[in-house]
Amino acid sequence: MPVRNAPLRPLIKALSLSSASPTLLTSPSTTSYAFRRLFSNTARRNADFTHAVIGGGVVGLAIAQSLARNHPSSSTLLLERHNAIGTETSSRNSEVIHAGIYYGADSLKTSLCLRGKELLYSLCAKHDIPHRRTGKWIVAQNDLQLAALEQIHNFCKNELHVPIEWVSLETAKKREPAVRAEKAILESPTTGIIDSHALMLTLLGLFEEAGGTLALSSDVKGITPLGNKGSSGWELVVSDPSGETSAITTETLINAAGLGAVKINNLIVPEDQHKKLYYAKGNYFSYPAPQPKVNTLIYPAPEPGHGGLGTHLTMDLAGRIKFGPDVEWVDGPGDLGVNQARLGKTIREVKRYLPGLDEGQLVPDYAGIRPKLGRASAVAHGKGFVDFYIEREKGWEGWVNLLGIESPGLTSCLAIGERVEKLLYGR
């Protein structure tokens, strides 16, 4: 049976007392895999788990449920340092299902977003996850932004073959009279919104139904590759809130720790290979006023050098409007309070496309932190674009490393799960 919210120390004790547990342990005589393994099987008899996924956000959940469901003879552990799933980036974002139109054709962000969008809409329909295809307008107010829209349009039509259409300014005035666009509007009809918490609960349910084990309040403090760089598996030292530690072993290690992923990476590699993470805080302001009313997501056209996609208008499934995120570079992931000093800039940016905004109705809502591998552009048109990093690390056995998983990570989560499985099993 799956062990939900399992305290790790009793779980490890149970493992040590039951070497024949079919749910948690595998053996060479009984294990049958549907796909070719791309990691060593020398540690299979003694390892506590086949897979250990670090990070219980939407990406970690998607990976864990994919491994648990597609490899029922294996055992999968999901480690989350907080006392609940998805408390960081996964629950502090715009909850947008992105169309995949901003990134280079050969980038992981594009391929995984396009595939992830398809899988996500299918999962929502199958499991009644609240969502809505709202569509999105990208609006241009000047010639620079117009050029960006033309580039996006040509890219979508000629390379991606993603639905995208110009909206005439006359039509726009009838559909969304409160929205201003001085130069042009592009519409992305496949963009939508989703209840991210319902999505994560669904993924958790699928994971547990497949026999997966979730360990909350389990902070990874140390990682030791066993044998020759993981050829005999991995040992993880995990701490609970009291500071007491436990050691577990796993055949494979998947680092999906989001804001903590670089820390996990640096626990493994030599110091001269350490990576640095940059933190882009996004502040959100909600707008409870009934007017102006907008029913479509509104994004300003992207501009080179921005760390995000501009302060945009999104909404929740109840129709409540919110504005954000902006980009505020911070030193760490701990400050999640809305920076009210950013309100003035938010108002200025929003009024470019929503001039009827009642400034006095904007109220601080929430903030999120995006894990970035560089202080660079969020789009592929311009210098410094940084793609997702999702790789089976060369020179190491059974380690899949995910770094810089920001937007469109929510949309891409199921496709990321597919990619990780393929990296491990060659499917």
VONUDREN-452820 format. One record per residue: z, y, x of N, C-alpha, C in turn; residue in one letter. Coordinates in steps of 0.2 Angstrom, whole numbers, plus 5000, padded with zeros to 4 digits. Example, Ala and Ser with C-alpha at 12.3 -4.5 7.8 and 13.67 -1.06 7.14 Angstrom:
2
503949725066503949785062503949845066A/503549895064503649955068503950005064S/
***
This chain:
427
500049945004500050005000500050065004M/499750125002499750185006500450215006P/500650245011501250275012501150355011V/501250385006501150455005501750495007R/501650545011502150585014502650545018N/502450505022502850455025503250485031A/503950475031504250505037504050455043P/503850485049503450445054503950395057L/504550415058505050365062505150305058R/505350305052505350235048504750205048P/504150235048503550205047503350165054L/503550195060503450165066503850105067I/504450115064504950055064504649995060K/504450015054504149965050503549925054A/503149965057502549935061502849895066L/503349905070503549865076503849805073S/504149805067504449745064503949695061L/503349725059502849685056502149685059S/502049635064501449635068500849615064S/500949585058500449555054500249595048A/500449655048500349695042499649705041S/499349685035498549685034498349755033P/498849795030498649865028498649915034T/499049905039499149945045498949925051L/498849855052498649835059497949795058L/497649785063497049745063497049695069T/496649645068496649595073495949575074S/495749545080495049525081494749475077P/495249435074495049375070494849395063S/495149455061495149475053494749535052T/494649575057494249645056493549635056T/493249665051492549665050492249735049S/491849755053491549825052490849825050Y/490749865045490049875043489549905048A/489749935053489349975057489549955065F/489149965069489349955076489850005079R/490349985082490850025085490650055091R/490750115092490650155098491250165102L/491750125101492350135105492650065107F/493050065112493250005115493749965109S/493649895110494049855105494649825109N/494749845115495249805119495949825117T/496049875113496749895111496849865104A/496449835101496449825093497049785091R/497249735096497849695094498549725093R/498649775098499249805098499349875095N/498749915094498749985092499049985085A/499450035083499750045077499250065072D/498750095074498150125069497550115072F/496950105068496350115071496150185072T/496250225067496050295068496750345067H/496750395071497250445070496950515069A/496950545063496650605062497250655062V/497150705067497650765067497350825063I/497750845058497550895054497450885047G/497850905042497850885035497550945031G/497050985034496651025030496150995027G/495651035024495151005020494650965024V/494550985031494150945035494450885037V/495050885039495450825041495450775035G/495650795029495650755023494950725022L/494450765023493750735022493550675027A/493750695033493650645038494050575037I/494650585036495150535035494950485029A/494750515023494550475017493850445019Q/493450475023492850445024492950375028S/493350385034493550325038493850275034L/494350295030494750245026494350205021A/493850245018493550215012492950165015R/492650185020492050155023492250095028N/492850095030493050045034493750015032H/493649975026494349955023494749905027P/494449875032494849825036495249865042S/495049935043495449975048496050005045S/496350045049496950075047496850155049S/497050195044496950265046497550305045T/497750345050498350385049498150465049L/498450505044498250575044498950605046L/498950645051499550685054499450755052L/499950785049499950855047500650885049E/500650935053501250965055501651005050R/501351025045501751065040501951015034H/502351035030502650995025502150985018N/501551005019501050995014500351005017A/499850975013499250975016498951045014I/498451065019498051125017498351185017G/498851205021499251265020498951325024T/498451305029498251355033497551385031E/497051375035496351405033496051375027T/496251315025495951275019496151315013S/496751345013496951375006496951445007S/496751475012496751545013496051575015R/495551565010494851575011494551605005N/493951615005493551634999493451584993S/493551524995493351464991492651464988E/492151484993491451484991491151424993V/490651394989490251344991489651384994I/489551385000488951425004488351385003H/487751425003487151395003486851375010A/487151405015486951385022486351425024G/486351485023485751525025485851575030I/486351575034486551625039486451605046Y/486351535047486451515054485751485056Y/485651475062485051445065484851375063G/484251365062483951305059484251245063A/484351245069484551195073485251185074D/485651225071486351235072486751185068S/487351165070487751115066487951155059L/488151215060488351255054487851245048K/487151255050486651245045486551175042T/486551125047486351065044486951035040S/487551045043488151025039488351055033L/488151125033488251165027487751135021C/487151125023486651105018486851035015L/486950995020487150925018487850925014R/488350965016488950965013488950995006G/488551045005488451074999488251024994K/487750984996487450934991488050884989E/488350864995488950814993489450844989L/489650904990490150934987490050944980L/489450964978489350974971489350904967Y/489050854971489150784968489850764967S/490250774972490950754971491250794966L/491150854965491450894960491250864953C/490650844952490350824946490750754944A/490750714949491050644949491750644947K/492150694950492850694949493150754945H/492750784942492950844938493350894942D/493150914948493450964952493251034949I/493651074947493451144945492951174950P/492351194947491951234952491451274947H/491051314950490551354946489951374950R/489351364948488751394952488651464950R/488951514953488951584951488351614954T/488051594959487551624963487851684967G/487451704971487651764976487051814977K/487251874977486751924979486951954986W/486451964990486551994996486252064996I/486552114997486352184995486252225002V/485652265002485552305007485552375005A/485852415009485952485008485552535013Q/485252505018484852545023484352495026N/483952525031483352495033483652435038D/484152445042484452395046484652335042L/484952345036485152285032484552255028Q/484052295027483452275024483052225028L/483052245035482752205040483152135040A/483752135040484152075040484052035034A/483952065028483752025022483051995022L/482552025025481952005026481951945031E/482351945036482351895041482651835037Q/483251845033483551785029483051755025I/482651795021482151775016481651725019H/481351755025480851715028481151645031N/481751655034482051595037482151545031F/482351565025482551515020481851485017C/481351525017480751505014480351455019K/480351475025479851445030480151395034N/480851395035481151345039481651295035E/482051325032482651295028482351265022L/481951295018481751275011482351275007H/482751325007483251335003483151384998V/483251374991483151424986483351494988P/482951544988483151614989482651654986I/482851714982482351754978482551824979E/482051864979482151934978482251954971W/482752004970482952024963482752104963V/482252114959482052184958482652234956S/482652294959483152334957483252354950L/482652354946482652354939483052304936E/482852244938483152184935483952184936T/484052204943484752204945485252254940A/484952304938485252354934485452324927K/485052284925485152254919485652194919K/485652154925486052094925486752114928R/486852164933487452184936487452264936E/487552294931487452374931487952404936P/488452374937488952404942488852404949A/488352364951488152344958487652394960V/487752424966487252464969486952434975R/486252434975485852414981485352464982A/485352504988484852554989484252534991E/484152474994483552454997483352384994K/483752334993483452274991484052224989A/483952174986484352124984484052054985I/484352004988484151934989484651894985L/484451844981484851804977484851734980E/485451704981485551634983485851594976S/485451564973485651534967486051474967P/486051444973486451384974487151394977T/487351454978488051474980488551464974T/489151444975489651444970490351454972G/490751434968491551434970491851374968I/492351354971492751294970493451304970I/493851264967494551264967494751224973D/494951254979495051214985495651164985S/496151184981496751144981496551084977H/496151084971495951024968495550984972A/495151014976494650974981495150934985L/495650964988496050934993496450874990M/496650894984497050834981496650774979L/495950794977495550734976495350694982T/495250734988495150694994495750654996L/496350684995496950644997497050584993L/496850594986496850534982496450474984G/495850494986495350444988495550414995L/495850454999496150425005496750375004F/497150395000497750344998497450284994E/497050294990496750234986496450184991E/496150214997495850165002496350145007A/496950155006497550125010497750175016G/497550235016497650275021498450295021G/498650325027499350345027499350415029T/499750455025499850525027500550535029L/500650565035501250585038501350665038A/501750685034501850765034502450775039L/502450845040502950865045502950835051S/502350815054502250775060501850815065S/502250845069501850895074501750855081D/501150845083500950815089501150855095V/501550825099501850865105501550835111K/501350775111501050745118500550695116G/500050685120499450645120499350605126I/499350545127499250505133498650455132T/498050465135497550415135497750355139P/497750295135497950235138497350195142L/497450165147496950135151496550185154G/495850175155495450225158495150275153N/495550325153495350385148495250365141K/495750325138495750305132495450235130G/495250195136494850135135495350085131S/496050095132496550055129496850085123S/496550135121496850175115497250235117G/497650265113497950325114498650325111W/499150355115499850365113499950435111E/500250445105500450515103501150515102L/501450565104502150585103502150635098V/502550625092502550665086503250685085V/503350745083504050775082504150785075S/504650775072504850795065505250865065D/505350895059505650955059506350965062P/506750905063507350905067507250905074S/506650895077506550885084506550815086G/506650765082506650695084505950675085E/505850635090505150615092505050545090T/504350525089504150455088503550445092S/503350385094502750375098502350325094A/501750335093501250295090500650285094I/500350225093499750215097499150205092T/498550225094497950225090497350205094T/496850175091496250155095495850215096E/495750265090495350315091495750385089T/495550435091495850505090495350555088L/495550585082495050635079495450695079I/495250745083495650815083495350865078N/495650865072495350915066495950955065A/496250985070496851025068496751095067A/496151115066496051185064496251235069G/496751275067497051325071497451295077L/497651235076497951205082497551155086G/496851155085496451115088496351125095A/496351185097496251205105496951175108V/497451185105498151165108498151085109K/497851055104497750975105497350965110I/496750995110496250985116496550995123N/496951045123497251065130497851015132N/498150975127498550925129498250865132L/497650865132497250805134496850815141I/496550875141496050885147496450915152V/496250915158496550955164496551025163P/496951065166497051135165496451175166E/496051155171495451195172494851185167D/495051135162494551125157494851155150Q/495451185150495751215144495251265141H/495351265134494951315130495351365127K/495151425125495451475122495251485115K/495651495111495551515104495651585102L/495151615098495251685096495351685088Y/495851725086496051725079495751785075Y/495351775070495051825066495451825059A/495851875059496251875052495851905047K/495851885041495451915035495951925030G/495951995028496352015023496052015016N/496351995011496051995004496452045000Y/496052084995496352124990496152104984F/496552094979496352074972496252134968S/495852124962495652184958495752164951Y/496352174948496452154941496152194936P/495852254938495552304932495052264929A/494952284922494352254918493652284920P/493652344923493052374925493052404932Q/492452404935491852374933491852294933P/491552264929491552194928490852164932K/490952114936490452084940490452004939V/489951974938489951904937489551864942N/489351894947488951864953489351884959T/489351834964489651854971489251904974L/489551954977489152004980489352014988I/488852004992488952004999488552065002Y/488752105007488352155010487952115015P/487352145016486852115021487252105028A/487152055032487452045038487252095043P/487752115047487552165053487752135059E/487352145065487452115071488152135074P/488452085077489152095080489752085076G/489652085069490252075065490552005066H/491151995066491451925066491451885060G/491251925054491251885048490551905044G/490551895038489951915034490051975030L/490552015032490652075028491152065023G/491452125020491952125015491552115008T/491652055006491252035000491652024994H/491352024988491652024982491551944980L/492151914979492151844976492551844970T/492651784967493051784961493351714961M/493851704957494151634956493851614949D/494051554948493751514942493951544935L/494451594935494651624929494351694929A/493851714934493551774934493851834937G/494451814940494851874944494451894950R/494251954951493951974957494351994963I/494151974969494451994975493952014980K/494252054985493752074990494052054997F/493652035001493852005008493351945010G/493451925016493951945021493652005025P/494052045028493852085033493952045040D/493852085045493952045052494452095056V/495052065057495552095061495752045066E/495552065072495752015078496452025079W/496851965079497551965080497651915086V/498251915089498451875095498651805093D/498851785087499051725085498951705078G/499051645076498951625069499551635064P/500151665067500751675063500751725058G/500451785059500551835054500051835048D/500251805043499851795037500051845031L/500351905033500451955028499852005028G/499652025022499052065021499252135025V/498752155029498852215033498652275028N/499052315025498952365020498552425023Q/498652425030498252485033497552475033A/497352415031496552395031496252415024R/496752435019496452455013495952505013L/496052555016495552615016494852595018G/494852555024494152525026493852485021K/494252435018494052395013493752435007T/494052485005493852524999493152555001I/493152585007492452615009491952565010R/492052505012491552455012491352435005E/491752425001491652394994491252444990V/491452514991491152564987490452574989K/490152544994489452554996489052514991R/489352454988488952414984489252414977Y/489952444976490252444969490552514969L/490152564968490352634968490852654962P/490852614957491352624951492052594952G/492152574958492852544960493352584958L/493852564955494452604954494952594959D/494952634964495352624970496052604969E/496352634964497052624963497252554960G/496752524959496852454956496852394961Q/496652414967496652364972497352344975L/497552284975498252264977498152214983V/498652204987498652154993498752084989P/498352044992498351974989498551924994D/498151904999498351855004497951865010Y/498051835015497751835021497651765024A/497051755028496951695031496751705038G/496751655043496551665050495951615051I/495451635054494851595056494951575063R/494951515065494951495072494251505075P/494151545080493551555083493551545090K/492951515093492951505100492651565104L/492551615101492351685104492351735099G/492451795102492451855098491651875097R/491351845092490651855092490451855085A/489751855084489451865077489551795073S/489651805067489651745062489051725060A/488451755062487851735060487451725066V/486851685065486451665071485951715073A/485951775069485451825071485751875075H/485751875082486151915086486451875092G/486651915097486951885103487651855101K/487851805105488551775104488651725099G/488151705095488351655090488651595093F/489251575089489551515092489551465086V/489351405087489251355083489851315082D/489851265077490451215077490351175083F/490951155085490951105091491251035088Y/490850985087491050925084490750865089I/491050845093490850795098491250735100E/490950685101491350625104491350645112R/491950655114492050685121491750635126E/491350665131491050625136491550605141K/491550545144492050525149492750505146G/492750505139493350485136493150435131W/493650385129493450335125493850345118E/493450345113493650355106493950415104G/493750475107494050535105493450585102W/493550605096493150655093493450715092V/493150765095493450835095493150885091N/493550915087493250975082493551035084L/493151085086493451155088493051205084L/493351265083493051315080492751305073G/493151265069492851245062493151305058I/492751355056492851405052492351405046E/492151455043491651455038490951435041S/490651395038490651365032491051295032P/491651285035491951225035492151195029G/492351235024492551205017491951175014L/491351215014490751185011490551125015T/490651125021490351065026490751005026S/491351005023491950965025491650885024C/491350875019491150805018490550785023L/490150825024489650815029489950805036A/490450845038490850835044491150765044I/491450745039491650675038491150625040G/490550635037489950585039489850595046E/489850655049489650655056490150625061R/490750635059491350605063491250525063V/491150495057491050425056490450405061E/489950435060489350425064489450425072K/489850475074490050475081490450415083L/490850385079491250335080490950265080L/490550265074490250195073489450195073Y/489150245075488450245076488050235069G/488350245064487950235057487350285057R/
***
